Amino acid sequence: MKNLLNVLRDDDVEAELMQVIETIIDASKEIAFRVRQGALAGVLGSTQDENIQGETQKQLDVISNQLLKDLLLACAPVAALASEEEDSVVAANPEGQYLVAFDPLDGSSNIDINGQIGTIFSIYRALDSVPHSSELQFSQQGTQQVCAGYVLYGPSTLLAITTGKGTRCFTLDSTQGTFLLTADNIQIAKDTQEFAINMSNSRFWNEDMHCYIEDLILGETGPRQKRYNMRWNAAMVGDVHRVLTRGGIFLYPSDNRNAKQPAKLRLLYEANPMALLIENAGGKARSEQERILAIQPKQLHERVAVILGSANEVDECLGYLHAHPTTH
């Protein structure tokens, strides 16, 4: 089996970018160790603080963020970083060439129940014309990402990553401390009978999304004429990994709970990296209006609706949203 660094070399990834990726991986291996230790390491439970999103921070959120931050700030090619847990951009090294955005621990609600959690990351080239501490550094479309990935902390620790030449999956060999290639050139099936959505939010969706999900639930007795299963992990990394592994559609649509915040997932460090992974595996990733990777960010912690996964099913969903059917 090839290890991660050998695969990156074969892809002609430049040395400085490899150094940034390796730094993220080193942090993730330490986070994986803390996750495995759980209560034994004193990392479970919540703090008394909220992050910039207004969400209560878990202890492991704070620890993971600090681990990534410390290692990336010490990595010479890193110019600046942005995190879900940081209010603003953190400037790093004056000569750095790369920007790193990350969600240090996605799926925080799963921490205390030993459920699926993970780290999501995205890497861009730094802009020469903008100060490293400026939010404008990260005002780049998702198409500008030079690398994206996530580390899933489950029964085994998995890395899904793309540098633009396909999407691959690596598994951490805990005896050697290295990530070994276990799935090369992943291709998502174009059709599916599996969907992932938080049904508890259904009363807040628009009517078109209601119609789409209702038709999936009707299965073979409805207009789709096939049975669908629903899966929901409450961690984007877990749900997207299932889509990469066996197809499916993942949805976190807009809703009307809060007019100032009509969407949940963050564009920079959740939607964009996942969209790049999905597209490089032959799937599709859309907001309700456009291709996620084409969205021009307006602010650091911007949120967007997310519909991604098996290409034909994403198209089916968008057909409901754009056609405004009158048959329901």
C-alpha positions in Angstrom: 0.0 0.0 0.0 1.2 3.5 -0.8 1.4 6.0 2.0 0.0 9.6 1.7 3.3 11.3 1.1 4.2 9.0 -1.8 0.8 9.5 -3.4 1.2 13.3 -3.1 4.7 13.1 -4.7 3.3 11.0 -7.5 0.8 13.7 -8.1 3.6 16.3 -8.3 2.2 18.3 -5.3 4.8 21.0 -4.5 6.9 20.5 -1.4 5.5 23.5 0.5 1.9 22.3 0.0 2.9 18.8 1.1 4.3 20.4 4.3 1.0 22.1 5.0 -0.9 18.9 4.4 1.5 17.0 6.6 1.0 19.5 9.4 -2.7 19.1 9.3 -2.3 15.3 9.3 0.0 15.5 12.3 -2.6 17.5 14.2 -5.3 15.1 13.2 -3.4 12.1 14.5 -3.1 13.8 17.9 -6.8 14.7 17.9 -7.5 11.0 17.0 -5.6 9.9 20.0 -7.5 12.3 22.3 -10.8 11.1 20.8 -9.9 7.4 21.5 -9.0 8.3 25.1 -12.3 10.0 25.6 -13.2 10.5 29.2 -9.8 9.0 30.2 -8.2 12.1 28.8 -10.6 14.5 30.4 -11.8 15.9 27.1 -15.5 15.2 27.3 -18.2 17.7 28.2 -18.9 21.3 27.4 -17.1 24.6 28.3 -19.0 27.6 29.5 -18.1 29.5 26.3 -19.7 30.0 22.9 -17.8 30.3 19.6 -18.3 33.0 17.0 -21.3 31.0 15.7 -23.1 31.3 19.1 -22.7 27.5 19.7 -21.6 26.1 23.0 -18.1 24.8 22.7 -17.2 21.3 23.7 -13.8 20.8 25.5 -12.6 18.7 22.6 -13.6 21.5 20.1 -11.3 23.9 22.0 -8.4 21.4 22.3 -8.7 20.4 18.6 -8.7 24.0 17.5 -5.7 24.9 19.6 -3.7 21.8 18.3 -4.4 22.8 14.6 -3.7 26.4 15.3 -0.4 25.9 17.1 1.0 23.5 14.5 -0.1 25.6 11.5 1.3 28.8 12.9 4.6 27.0 13.3 4.5 25.8 9.7 6.5 28.2 7.5 4.4 27.9 4.3 1.2 29.0 6.1 0.3 32.6 5.6 -3.0 32.7 7.5 -5.7 30.5 8.9 -9.4 30.7 9.5 -11.4 28.4 11.9 -15.0 27.9 12.9 -13.8 28.5 16.5 -12.0 31.8 15.7 -13.7 35.2 15.4 -11.4 36.4 12.7 -8.5 35.5 10.4 -5.3 34.6 12.3 -2.2 35.8 10.5 0.7 33.3 10.4 4.0 33.6 8.6 4.9 36.7 6.5 6.5 34.6 3.8 3.8 32.0 3.8 2.2 31.0 0.5 -0.9 29.1 1.7 -4.2 29.7 3.6 -5.8 27.1 5.7 -9.5 27.1 6.7 -10.8 24.3 9.0 -13.6 23.1 11.2 -11.5 21.5 13.9 -14.2 19.1 15.1 -17.3 18.6 13.0 -20.2 16.8 14.7 -19.6 18.1 18.3 -22.9 16.9 19.5 -21.6 13.3 18.9 -18.5 13.7 21.2 -20.1 12.7 24.4 -21.9 9.7 22.9 -18.9 8.2 21.2 -20.4 9.0 17.8 -18.9 10.1 14.5 -16.8 13.3 14.5 -14.1 14.7 12.2 -11.9 17.5 11.1 -12.6 19.3 7.8 -9.9 21.4 6.1 -9.4 23.5 3.0 -6.2 25.0 1.5 -5.9 28.0 -0.8 -3.0 30.0 -2.2 -2.4 33.3 -0.3 -3.1 36.5 -2.2 0.0 38.8 -2.6 -2.1 41.9 -2.8 -3.9 41.5 0.6 -2.5 41.6 4.1 -2.4 38.2 5.7 -4.6 39.2 8.5 -7.4 40.4 6.2 -10.7 38.4 5.6 -10.2 39.3 1.9 -7.5 36.6 1.8 -10.4 34.0 2.1 -12.7 35.8 -0.3 -11.9 33.2 -2.9 -14.3 30.8 -4.8 -14.1 27.2 -3.9 -12.7 26.5 -7.3 -9.5 28.1 -6.1 -8.9 25.4 -3.5 -5.6 23.6 -4.0 -6.5 20.9 -1.5 -9.5 19.8 0.5 -10.2 16.9 2.8 -11.5 15.6 6.1 -10.3 13.2 8.8 -13.1 11.0 10.1 -12.5 9.6 13.7 -14.5 6.4 13.7 -13.7 2.7 14.4 -10.7 3.5 12.2 -9.3 6.9 11.4 -9.8 7.8 7.8 -8.6 10.6 5.6 -10.4 11.7 2.4 -8.4 14.1 0.4 -8.2 15.7 -3.1 -5.6 17.9 -4.7 -7.5 18.1 -7.9 -6.5 14.7 -9.3 -9.4 12.6 -8.0 -10.6 11.9 -4.5 -8.9 9.2 -2.4 -9.3 7.6 1.0 -6.5 6.7 3.3 -6.6 4.7 6.6 -4.4 5.4 9.6 -2.1 2.5 10.4 -1.9 3.1 14.1 1.1 0.8 14.4 3.2 2.9 12.1 1.4 6.2 12.5 1.0 6.6 8.7 -2.0 7.0 6.4 -2.1 4.3 3.8 -4.1 4.4 0.5 -7.2 2.2 0.8 -9.5 3.7 -1.9 -8.1 5.3 -5.1 -10.0 7.4 -7.6 -13.4 7.2 -5.8 -16.4 7.4 -8.1 -19.8 8.2 -6.6 -22.7 6.2 -8.2 -24.9 8.5 -10.2 -28.1 7.0 -8.9 -29.0 6.3 -5.3 -31.8 5.1 -3.0 -30.4 6.7 0.2 -30.7 10.2 1.5 -29.5 12.1 4.6 -31.4 15.0 6.0 -32.4 16.3 9.5 -36.1 15.5 9.5 -36.7 17.4 12.7 -36.3 20.6 10.7 -39.0 19.8 8.2 -41.5 22.3 9.5 -39.1 25.1 8.6 -38.4 24.0 5.0 -39.9 25.6 1.9 -42.8 23.8 0.1 -40.6 22.5 -2.8 -38.2 20.8 -0.4 -41.1 19.3 1.4 -42.5 17.9 -1.8 -39.1 16.3 -2.7 -38.6 14.6 0.6 -42.2 13.4 0.8 -41.8 11.8 -2.6 -38.7 10.0 -1.4 -40.6 8.7 1.6 -43.4 7.5 -0.6 -40.9 5.2 -2.2 -42.1 2.7 -4.7 -45.7 3.8 -4.2 -44.9 7.4 -5.1 -43.7 9.2 -8.3 -40.1 8.1 -7.8 -41.1 4.5 -8.0 -38.3 3.1 -5.8 -37.7 2.7 -2.1 -35.4 5.2 -0.3 -33.7 4.7 3.0 -32.8 7.7 5.3 -29.6 8.0 7.2 -28.5 10.9 9.5 -25.3 11.0 11.6 -25.5 14.6 12.9 -22.0 15.0 11.6 -21.4 16.2 8.1 -18.1 14.2 7.9 -19.9 11.0 8.6 -22.8 11.6 6.2 -20.5 12.8 3.4 -18.2 9.9 3.9 -21.1 7.5 3.4 -22.0 9.3 0.2 -18.4 8.9 -1.0 -18.3 5.3 -0.1 -21.7 4.0 -1.4 -23.5 7.0 -3.0 -26.4 8.9 -1.7 -27.6 12.5 -1.4 -26.9 14.8 1.6 -29.1 17.8 2.2 -29.0 20.7 4.6 -31.5 23.0 3.0 -32.3 26.6 3.9 -35.1 27.1 6.4 -37.2 30.0 7.9 -36.3 29.7 11.5 -34.1 32.8 11.4 -34.4 35.3 8.6 -30.9 36.6 9.3 -29.5 33.0 9.1 -31.4 31.0 6.5 -28.7 28.3 6.2 -26.7 26.2 8.7 -23.4 25.0 7.1 -20.4 27.3 6.6 -19.2 27.9 3.0 -15.5 28.3 3.7 -14.7 25.3 5.9 -17.6 22.9 5.4 -19.4 23.3 2.1 -16.4 24.2 -0.1 -14.0 21.4 0.9 -16.8 18.8 0.8 -18.0 20.1 -2.6 -14.4 19.7 -4.0 -14.2 16.2 -2.7 -17.6 15.3 -4.1 -17.0 16.9 -7.6 -13.6 15.2 -7.9 -15.4 11.9 -7.3 -17.9 12.5 -10.0 -20.7 13.8 -7.9 -22.5 17.2 -7.8 -22.6 19.8 -5.0 -25.0 22.7 -5.2 -26.6 25.3 -3.0 -30.3 25.8 -3.9 -29.3 28.3 -6.5 -25.9 27.5 -7.9 -22.8 25.4 -7.8 -21.2 25.7 -4.4 -17.7 26.0 -5.7 -18.7 29.0 -7.8 -20.1 31.1 -4.9 -18.2 34.3 -4.3 -17.8 34.5 -0.4 -19.0 37.8 1.1 -17.9 37.1 4.7 -15.7 34.7 6.6 -18.4 32.7 8.4 -20.9 32.8 5.6 -23.5 30.0 5.6 -25.1 28.3 2.6 -27.6 25.6 1.8 -26.0 22.3 0.8 -27.2 19.6 -1.6 -24.5 17.1 -2.6 -23.9 13.6 -3.7 -25.0 11.3 -6.5 -25.3 13.4 -9.6 -28.6 12.2 -11.0 -30.3 12.5 -7.5 -28.9 16.0 -7.0 -30.5 17.0 -10.4 -33.8 15.4 -9.4 -33.8 17.5 -6.2 -33.0 20.7 -8.0 -35.8 19.9 -10.5 -38.3 20.1 -7.6 -36.8 23.3 -6.3 -36.7 25.1 -9.6 -39.8 23.8 -11.3 -42.3 24.8 -8.5 -44.5 21.8 -9.2 -48.3 22.2 -8.8 -49.1 18.5 -8.5 -48.6 18.4 -4.7 
